[in-house]
Amino acid sequence: MGILRFPEDLEPGQRTGAIVYCAGMSLTKEVWLPEHAEEMRRAGWITLNFDYGYFGESEGEPRRRLLPPQQVKDTRRALDLVAAMEEVDETRLGLYGASLGASVAVATAGEDDRVQCTVAVAGPMDLGRVWRAFDGFDRFSQKVDRAREVFEATGEVSYISLSRLLAGDPETVELLVAEEPHYPRWSLEVTFESLQDLFRFCPEAVAHQIAP
């Protein structure tokens, strides 16, 4: 599911560029990035905010399963959507991502040479390297691996809150906790077993392939 925005002064038959927005961590299409999308719409761009699979209004069970490689595939499908629109100049496609969305944007641009502009704001480019820097990561990672084994064997799902996961960044946690009640489709929880995919996500491995 997504929110498309069109410039008000777009003439019949006129084509313009399009920007696809990549949300971070557990965020949905309504949270934070729409403000930037609206600014770019006023500047003459078509914009799309969308929900990854398992999040917001998109399908997928269990809910809020955080799989960055799958989010890259979802972003490429979003590019397919806008590139096929008659109002879009397919030679002017861009991605904008913040936090984990920045990582997803870079990974997508590294795989998809239709992307001609990539803006990545405050996002890690090797998630394993980032998380290994924290004390106790090995023990924590082992718990994640066990949760994945249980999930694959039984389908049992457990969740972890971003408040705990990002405890080393209290300012961000405070902001997330304050904002969450304003967005009924957004939850700070993600599936615990899916952190295995998060820790293995390394967008910098394909960054050199970004087309521009």
N, C-alpha and C positions, 0 to 999 in steps of 0.2 A: 504494500500500500504506500502511496506517496502523495505529495502535494506539489502540483505544478503551478508555476507562476509565469505570466507572460507580460512583457512590456505593454503599457497602455497605448503607446503610439506606434505599435507594429502594424504596418500597412498590409492589405491583402497582397499575397504573393511575395512579400518581403521575408527574407530569412536572416536569422541572427544566431549568435553562438549560444551554447547551453552549458550550464554548470550543474554537476551532480554533487550533492553534499553527503559526506561520509560521517555519520555520527560516532561518538566515542563510547567505549565500554557498554553500559546498559542503556544508553540514551535512546530515545525514540525520536521520530521525525519532528515532533513539536518542540523539542527542548533545545534552546540556545541558538542553534545554527539558523533557524528561520529568520532571525533578525538580520543576519548577514545576507541571506538569500533575498530578502526584500530590498535591501540596499542595491544589490546587483540587478534585480529586476528593474528598479527605477533607473539604473544606468544602461538599460537596454538589453539585458540578457534574459533568456529563459532559464529558470532554475527548477531543480527538483530536489526536495527533501523526501526521503523514503525510509521505511522500516526494513531492517534486515529480517531474514527468516528467524522465527522464534521470538521476535520482539514486537511490541506495539500491536498494530492491526494485521501484521503479516502472520501467515500460518506457520505451524511447526510445533511439535511436542518433543520433549518437555519445554515448557515456556522458559524463555530467557537463557537458552543454551548458547554460550558465547564461543563461537567457532570462527576465528578470524579468516582462515582460508575459505570457508563458505561465504563469509561476508564479502570477500573479494569477488567471488562468483556472482553474488547478488548485485554488487556494484557494476559488474560488467553487463548484467542483464538490464540494469537501470540505464547504462549507456546505450544498449541496444534500443531501448524504448525511445529515448530522446533523439537518437540519431535517425530513427525512422520517421520522425515527425516532419511534415512538409514545411513547417516554420523554422526548422533548425538547419543551419549550415554545418554539415557534419565534419567540415575541416576545422571547426572552432569549438571543440569539446574540451571542457576543463573539469577537474576534480578539486574539491576543497574539503579538507578534513582536519579535525582538531582532536588532540589527545590520541586515543587508540584509533580514532577515525583518520588521523594523519598517517598512521601506520598502514591502514587499509588503503588509503588513497595512493600512497607510494607503491605498495605491492601491486595494486591494480594497474597503475600507470606503467610499471615495469613489465607487465604481461600484455598490455593492450596498447598498441601503437596508434590507436585513434585519439588518445588523450594528448592534447597539444599544450596544456598548461596544468601544472600540479602545484597546489598550495597545501603545505603540510605544517600545521601549527602545533608545536609542543607535543610531538609524538615520538615515542621510542622506536628505533629502527631495528633493534634486536632484543626482543622481549626476554629471552633467556638470560642475556647478559645483564639486563637491568635487574631482574629479580634475583639473580645469583649474588648480587651485591649485598642483599639483606641477610642479617644474621638468622640462622635457623632455616635457610631456604631448603637445604637438602632434606631435612625432616618433613618440612611442609610439603615438598614435592612428592615425597614418598606417600604421604596421606592422599594427595591428589591421585597418584597412580592407583592406589588401592580403591579409591572411589570410582575410578574409571573401570576397574575390573568388576566391581560390584554392579555398576550400571550395565555393562555389557552382558553380564551373566544373568541378571535378574530384572533390569529395567528400573531398579530403585534409584530415586533421584534425591540428592541433597543440595542445599543452597548455601551460598556464602554472601554476606553483604559487602558492598564496596566500602562501607564504613570500616570494616575490619581489614579488607584487602589493601586499602590505601591508608592505613593508620599512620604510616610514616609521613603523610602529607596532610596534617590536620586542617590547614586552611581550605584545601580542596574538599575534604570530608565535610567541613562545616557548611560550605557552599552547597554541596549536594544534598545534605540533610535538609537545609532550609528550602531548597527549590522543589524537592520531590513532591510535597503535598499539592503543588499547583498543577501537576500533570498526572491525571488519574490512570493513564496507560503506562506510566513509567514506574519501575521499581528498582531499588538499589541492589536487589539480589540477582545473582547469576548462578547457574548450576556449577557446583563445586568440581565435578569431574571434567568439565570443559576447560578448566585452567591448564590441563595438560596441553591442549592445543594452543592456548595463549603463550605458554612458556616456550613453545617451539616455533613461534611466529617470528620470522626474520626478514622484513621487507628490504633491508639493505642489500640482501643477496641478489635482488633483481633491480636495484635502483639504477645501476649503470645502463640498463636497457630502456630507460624512459625515453620516449621518442624525440622530444624537442632537443 
